[in-house]
Amino acid sequence: MAAQSTIEHRESSAPARTPAPAARRRAGAGASLLRFARSTWRPAAVLAAIFVVWWAVTAADLVKPYLVPSPGTTLDVVLAQTGYFAHHTWITSYETILGFAIAIVVGVVSAVVMVYSPTVEKSLYPLLLFAQVIPKIAIAPLFIVWLGFGLTPKVVVAVLMAFFPIVISTVTGLKSIDPEMLQLSATMGAGPGQTFTKIRFPAALPHLFAGLKVAATMAVTGAVVGEFVGANEGLGYVILQANGNLDTPTLFAGLLIMSLLGVVLFVAVELLEYLVLPWHASRRTDAATTSL
Amino acid sequence: MTVGNTTTQRPDDATSTGAAVEIDQVAVRFRTKKKDVTALRDVSLRIEPGEFVSIVGASGCGKSTLLKLVSGLLRPSSGQVRLHGEDVRGPRRDIGYVFQRAALLEWRTARRNILLQAEMRRLPKAQVRQRVDELIEMTGLTGFEDAYPNELSGGMQQRVALCRALLHRPPVLLMDEPFGALDALTREQMNVELRRIWRETGTTVLLVTHSIAEAVYLANRVIVMTPRPGTVAEVIDVDLPVERDYGQTMSEPAFARATGRIRDLLGATTTAE
């Protein structure tokens, strides 16, 4: 039924157009970037509105400045100590990105192993679930004891947080391959390696990217959780210090930078998706209108 | 054209009894949790090289199972399947397979979808390029080589799948309801083209279909199957000329006889159950 409707849809949307391949490719990338820009302006407007409300509330003196500082004071704090904030942002970014990268490698590799070996899947799944449900803030102190006071325990917590959505989404993607595609591959005499690189893995990429987007935000949380438990640098440390000193402008600044870090990472993943999977991105926008 | 001499130059024909496909006393049983299902029982067939054979029957009578047996994707529970005299023991590479859904890779253009066949088989690039051009022209895909599957209509997608299945000049082409998802008009066009392509390539074709008209128009012989457990009810020789104009064929007495007989068989067997 679904196949029928997509075919009809495709037929209606396929006039005889045959531009040169290079032109099409370029137009495709350009068009998807344009779509990307178009899809970003609304959330940006909402964000701006929130800032206006924040500014209005503080300017009208509705709350005490030591509870909620104004946007202006928050910005002043950052501008007055750019070196300080830059250093701590760099530390947290480093932990986040390193943790995210390790989570991708470990997550994808274990997903592939799990899909190809049901035995491994059965024995590994409970362990995975256990690692996911255990509150990270509760085991973070243990990592400090084991791995010391440096960046390593923070990276480990970030990996632990980001790993799970990547594994789940990759396993789902690899398993949702059309069985006919695999049969077809068998009649072509393809080995398991060829089937994986040419059919199965590319087909799983849309799922993988969905997992990466969740994981990107989780990695930031992981790094900051690690810093909360014991650190002398990083945005988590900045926030804890500011909290102890009742220095709400610094606290707000730390929070904002941290959120921005998560958003930047998320957008980076999404941008990569648009560039790597133009075929999927374009179909996804179709999907919104045809309720596929 | 270099495409016409594929079956005649097969060297392995000499070693066998000459048949392209032989199915001997085959039965297929599936074991599900609740019960054992017999999909096929006591099926015996012999298909000569270059023949076009259609298989019709009610849904679930094991038509597709039959194709899976020939391709080696499925092993029979008992009996034997031979391709060019060789026992089929695992997935066979010397066939082309076309499914009901075109099963194209969405991230590849039409041309690169066809080339998948060559990449998997590690065929020399230079030789393949010319072959792809040939097929694109033969199937009427010219101008659509660089379109992605979601930019192609259902009929065009199926043409790409057909090119992919024919790329390596398989001596046997297996088609599992290839036009089932197309609209009636496109389907007729595809029938006419498939008939022409079959005559140009000389490939042995096994076509599973639900359309009685399609089965008769395309084939030399039509195998009518009984409902589950599927077995051969009757093999009907189609007494039509090699040169078949679509409209004219539809009004031939021989066409009416064949389709009428098949309809009787299918109707009779379903009401009897």
Interface residues (C-beta under 8 A of the other chain):
Chain A: A3 Q4 I7 E8 R10 E11 S13 A14 A16 R17 T18 A20 P21 R24 D178 E180 M181 Q183 L184 S185 A186 T187 M188 G189 A190 Q194 K198 I199 P202 A203 L277 W279 H280 S282 R283 D286
Chain B: K68 S71 L73 P91 R92 R93 I95 G96 Y97 F99 R101 A103 L105 E106 W107 T109 L116 Q117 E119 M120 R121 G143 F144 D146 A147 Y148 N150 E151 L152 S153 G154 M156 Q157 A181 L182 D183
